[in-house]
Amino acid sequence: MVTIYDLAKKTGFSSTTVSKALNNYADVSQKTRQAILDAAAEMGYLPNAHAQSLSTKKSWTIGVMFSEENEVGMKHPFFNAIIESFRKFAEKEGYDLILASRNLRSRDISYLEHFLYRGVDGIVVICSDPKDPQVQEMINSSIPIVVIDMTNQNCSVVYSDNLLGAELAIDYLHSLGHTKIAHIAGASSTYAGKVRIEGYRKAMNKRDLPVPDEYLVDGGLFSIEEGSEAMEKLLDLKDMPTAVFAAGDHMAIGAMEAARSRGIHIPEDISIIGYDDIEMSRYVTPKLTTVKQDTDVIGERAGQLLLKQMVQKKKIITEEVIPVQLMVRESCIPPKK
């Protein structure tokens, strides 16, 4: 079995330096740490987790919780991509992830109690339900925590610029000549749904564009089916919109299917723009124009904020707003004259 003394001999560093590098001590340079980690990987060094936790008072684990009303979790491409980005960062820093089971809700034990029992060093929460009491319990505890996709909390939060995203969508449609723009909204009980509705209204008002009540349709919890149902309502209107901004790509894809089933062509008859830039948006026909949320940056920045708290053993209250970007593809063109 390879030991730290073997690593010290191979790298030329002292066993103390090797130990510090493996345990992420701040007084070891990144260059030295990387050289030791590379040697450890090459030699197949496996630290004793129990011994490590005793000496460092750390479990080298991070708890992961999904808090969303539709309980889709990692099945949703957006959440999946964020967790994958977070996992890569955490793994690089030597941490493993523990995903909380939804069965906890029926076992009379809170997520916080579960994570404390497992001895995690920190928690990341993917949250679209700001009223979830379990999330609030964790936020109000002393354990290091980062919440993704929520704002105005007593902790570190990371989220996309949803207001700007909605404005980019409306700006682009307006630049093409559209004035009758409808919005398939995410549930207003979710943070993203609420803010994108606000962004849609704000952008439309800024350009003196009308927002009839029937142009704002509830698309529920961002699913393909709910997007399709919402689009059916818009297609039934006497004064049909010439463009639709959907608050999520799944809803936009559902809207495209609903239009197609009625013989309505996209983008010739109606333009559709989505939100998220999930992988599928590049492969549907026509390719979906959408607002990109940078999941790589969101996951990595959440990891950095959580690591900083775990190292400093100090709660940090901050908001990180991640920029969004319009991805122009094929689903939007100027309206018919």
C-alpha positions in Angstrom: 0.0 0.0 0.0 1.3 3.5 -1.0 1.9 5.8 2.0 2.5 9.5 2.4 6.2 8.6 3.0 6.3 7.0 -0.5 4.8 10.1 -1.9 7.3 12.3 -0.1 10.2 10.2 -1.5 8.9 10.4 -5.0 8.1 14.1 -5.0 11.0 15.3 -2.9 8.7 17.1 -0.5 8.6 16.4 3.3 5.9 14.1 4.6 4.4 17.1 6.4 4.0 19.0 3.2 2.5 15.9 1.5 0.0 15.5 4.3 -0.9 19.2 4.2 -1.4 19.1 0.4 -3.6 16.0 0.6 -5.7 17.7 3.3 -6.0 21.1 1.4 -4.1 23.2 3.9 -4.0 26.8 2.7 -0.2 27.2 3.4 0.7 24.8 0.5 1.1 26.5 -2.9 -1.2 25.3 -5.7 1.9 24.2 -7.8 3.1 22.0 -4.9 -0.3 20.6 -4.2 -0.9 19.7 -7.8 2.5 18.0 -8.1 1.7 15.9 -5.0 -1.8 15.1 -6.2 -0.5 14.1 -9.6 2.0 11.7 -7.9 -0.7 10.3 -5.7 -2.9 9.6 -8.7 0.0 8.0 -10.6 1.0 5.8 -7.6 -2.6 4.8 -6.7 -2.5 6.4 -3.3 -5.7 5.9 -1.3 -6.0 7.9 1.9 -7.7 6.2 4.9 -11.0 8.1 5.1 -11.5 7.3 8.8 -8.0 8.3 9.8 -8.4 11.5 7.7 -11.6 12.5 9.4 -10.1 12.0 12.8 -7.0 14.1 12.1 -8.7 16.9 10.1 -12.1 16.9 11.9 -13.6 16.7 8.4 -15.7 14.0 6.7 -14.8 15.2 3.2 -18.4 14.9 2.2 -21.0 17.5 1.0 -24.7 17.0 1.3 -26.9 17.7 -1.7 -30.6 18.5 -1.5 -33.2 19.2 -4.2 -36.1 21.3 -3.1 -38.6 21.8 -6.0 -42.4 21.3 -6.1 -42.4 19.0 -9.1 -39.7 16.7 -7.5 -37.9 16.3 -10.8 -34.5 16.7 -9.3 -31.6 15.4 -11.4 -33.9 14.3 -14.2 -34.2 17.9 -15.3 -31.3 18.8 -17.6 -30.7 22.2 -16.0 -30.4 20.8 -12.4 -28.4 17.8 -13.7 -25.8 20.1 -15.4 -25.4 22.2 -12.3 -24.8 19.2 -10.1 -22.3 17.8 -12.6 -20.4 21.0 -12.6 -20.5 21.2 -8.8 -19.5 17.5 -8.5 -16.4 18.1 -10.7 -15.3 21.0 -8.5 -15.9 19.2 -5.3 -14.2 16.0 -6.5 -11.1 18.0 -7.5 -11.0 19.4 -4.0 -11.2 15.9 -2.5 -14.9 15.8 -1.5 -17.7 13.3 -2.2 -21.3 14.1 -2.5 -24.2 12.6 -0.5 -27.6 13.1 -2.1 -30.5 13.2 0.4 -33.3 10.7 -0.1 -36.8 12.0 -0.5 -37.9 9.2 1.8 -36.6 11.3 4.7 -39.9 13.3 4.5 -41.8 10.2 5.6 -39.3 9.1 8.3 -39.9 11.9 10.7 -36.3 13.2 10.3 -35.4 16.5 8.7 -32.8 16.9 6.0 -30.7 19.0 8.4 -30.8 16.2 11.0 -29.8 13.7 8.3 -26.9 15.7 7.1 -25.7 16.3 10.7 -25.9 12.6 11.4 -23.8 11.9 8.2 -21.3 14.5 9.4 -21.2 16.4 6.1 -18.8 19.4 6.0 -21.3 21.5 4.0 -24.6 21.5 2.1 -25.6 22.6 -1.4 -29.3 23.1 -2.1 -30.8 23.3 -5.5 -34.0 25.3 -4.8 -37.0 26.5 -6.7 -39.3 26.5 -3.7 -38.3 29.4 -1.4 -41.0 28.6 1.2 -39.7 25.1 1.9 -39.3 25.0 5.7 -36.6 22.3 5.4 -34.5 24.7 3.4 -35.1 27.5 5.9 -34.0 25.2 8.7 -30.7 24.5 7.0 -30.2 28.2 6.1 -30.7 29.2 9.8 -28.3 26.6 11.1 -24.5 27.1 11.5 -23.5 24.6 8.9 -21.8 26.0 5.7 -24.5 26.2 3.0 -24.9 27.4 -0.6 -28.4 27.7 -2.1 -28.7 27.7 -5.9 -31.5 29.4 -7.8 -32.9 31.5 -5.0 -32.3 35.0 -3.7 -32.7 37.2 -0.5 -31.6 34.5 1.9 -29.5 34.6 5.1 -26.7 32.6 3.4 -24.6 32.3 0.2 -26.8 32.1 -2.9 -26.0 31.7 -6.6 -28.5 32.4 -9.3 -28.8 33.5 -12.9 -29.8 37.0 -13.9 -33.4 36.1 -14.6 -34.6 39.7 -15.1 -31.9 40.3 -17.7 -32.7 37.0 -19.4 -36.4 37.9 -19.9 -35.4 41.3 -21.2 -32.9 39.7 -23.7 -35.7 37.5 -25.0 -38.2 40.3 -25.4 -35.6 42.6 -26.9 -34.7 40.1 -29.5 -38.3 39.4 -30.5 -39.0 43.1 -30.6 -35.9 43.7 -32.8 -37.4 41.3 -35.3 -40.6 43.3 -35.4 -42.8 41.4 -33.0 -45.3 43.5 -30.9 -47.7 40.7 -29.9 -45.5 38.7 -27.6 -47.0 36.2 -25.1 -45.4 34.5 -22.2 -45.7 30.9 -21.1 -44.7 31.4 -17.4 -43.3 29.1 -14.9 -45.3 28.8 -11.6 -45.1 32.1 -9.7 -44.5 30.1 -6.5 -41.0 29.3 -7.8 -38.2 31.9 -7.7 -37.4 31.5 -11.4 -41.0 31.6 -12.6 -41.8 34.7 -10.5 -38.7 36.7 -11.6 -39.1 35.8 -15.3 -42.7 37.0 -15.2 -41.5 40.2 -13.7 -38.8 40.5 -16.4 -41.3 39.9 -19.1 -43.7 42.6 -17.8 -40.9 45.0 -17.3 -39.4 44.5 -20.8 -42.9 44.8 -22.4 -43.8 48.0 -20.5 -40.4 49.5 -21.3 -41.2 49.2 -25.0 -44.9 50.2 -24.6 -46.0 46.8 -25.8 -49.5 45.6 -24.7 -49.7 42.7 -22.3 -53.3 41.4 -22.5 -54.2 39.1 -19.6 -54.6 36.2 -22.0 -51.0 36.6 -23.2 -49.7 35.6 -19.8 -50.3 31.9 -19.5 -49.4 29.7 -16.5 -47.1 26.9 -17.7 -46.9 25.3 -14.2 -43.7 23.5 -13.2 -41.7 23.9 -16.4 -42.6 20.6 -18.1 -43.1 19.7 -21.7 -46.7 18.7 -21.1 -47.6 22.0 -19.3 -45.9 24.0 -22.0 -48.0 22.2 -24.6 -51.2 22.9 -22.7 -50.4 26.5 -22.2 -49.6 26.9 -25.9 -53.0 25.4 -26.8 -54.7 28.3 -24.9 -52.7 30.8 -26.9 -53.5 29.1 -30.2 -57.2 29.3 -29.3 -57.1 33.1 -29.0 -58.9 35.3 -31.6 -55.9 37.6 -31.6 -53.1 35.1 -31.6 -49.6 36.3 -30.6 -46.9 36.3 -33.3 -44.2 35.3 -30.8 -44.0 33.3 -27.5 -41.4 33.6 -24.8 -41.4 30.4 -22.7 -39.8 30.5 -19.2 -38.1 27.1 -19.8 -36.9 25.1 -22.7 -39.1 22.1 -21.8 -42.1 24.4 -22.0 -40.9 25.9 -25.3 -40.5 22.4 -26.8 -44.0 21.5 -25.6 -45.3 24.7 -27.2 -43.6 23.7 -30.5 -45.3 20.3 -30.4 -48.7 21.9 -29.7 -48.3 24.2 -32.7 -47.0 21.5 -35.0 -50.1 19.3 -34.1 -52.3 22.0 -35.4 -50.4 22.5 -38.6 -48.9 25.8 -37.5 -45.3 26.2 -38.7 -42.4 27.5 -36.5 -41.1 30.1 -37.1 -43.0 31.0 -40.3 -46.4 31.3 -38.4 -45.2 31.9 -34.9 -41.8 32.5 -33.3 -40.8 30.7 -30.0 -38.0 31.4 -27.7 -37.0 29.4 -24.6 -34.9 29.7 -21.5 -32.1 27.5 -20.0 -30.3 26.3 -23.2 -30.6 22.6 -22.3 -28.8 20.2 -24.7 -32.1 19.2 -26.4 -32.7 22.7 -27.6 -29.9 22.3 -30.2 -31.5 19.2 -31.7 -35.2 19.9 -31.9 -36.6 21.1 -35.3 -36.3 24.0 -35.7 -33.3 24.5 -33.4 -34.6 26.5 -30.4 -33.5 30.1 -29.8 -33.1 30.4 -26.1 -31.6 32.2 -23.1 -28.5 30.3 -21.8 -28.0 29.8 -18.1 -24.3 29.0 -17.6 -24.6 25.8 -15.5 -20.8 25.3 -15.5 -20.2 28.7 -13.9 -23.2 28.3 -11.5 -22.0 24.9 -10.2 -18.3 25.9 -9.9 -19.1 29.2 -8.2 -21.4 27.5 -5.7 -18.5 25.1 -5.0 -16.0 27.9 -4.5 -18.4 29.7 -2.0 -19.1 26.5 -0.1 -15.4 25.5 0.1 -14.5 29.0 1.4 -17.0 28.7 4.2 -15.8 25.1 5.1 -12.1 26.2 5.2 -12.8 29.4 7.2 -15.4 27.6 9.4 -17.4 30.8 9.0 -20.8 31.4 7.4 -20.7 33.8 4.4 -23.8 35.8 3.4 -23.5 36.9 -0.2 -25.3 36.8 -3.6 -23.6 35.8 -6.8 -25.5 36.7 -10.0 -24.4 34.8 -13.0 -24.7 36.5 -16.4 -27.0 34.9 -19.1 -26.6 34.9 -22.8 -29.0 34.9 -25.8 -28.4 31.9 -28.1 -29.9 32.7 -31.5 -30.9 29.7 -33.6 -33.8 29.0 -35.9 -37.1 29.3 -34.0 -37.6 33.1 -34.4 -38.0 35.2 -37.5 -39.8 38.5 -38.3 -43.7 38.3 -38.2 -45.7 38.0 -41.3 -46.8 41.3 -42.8 
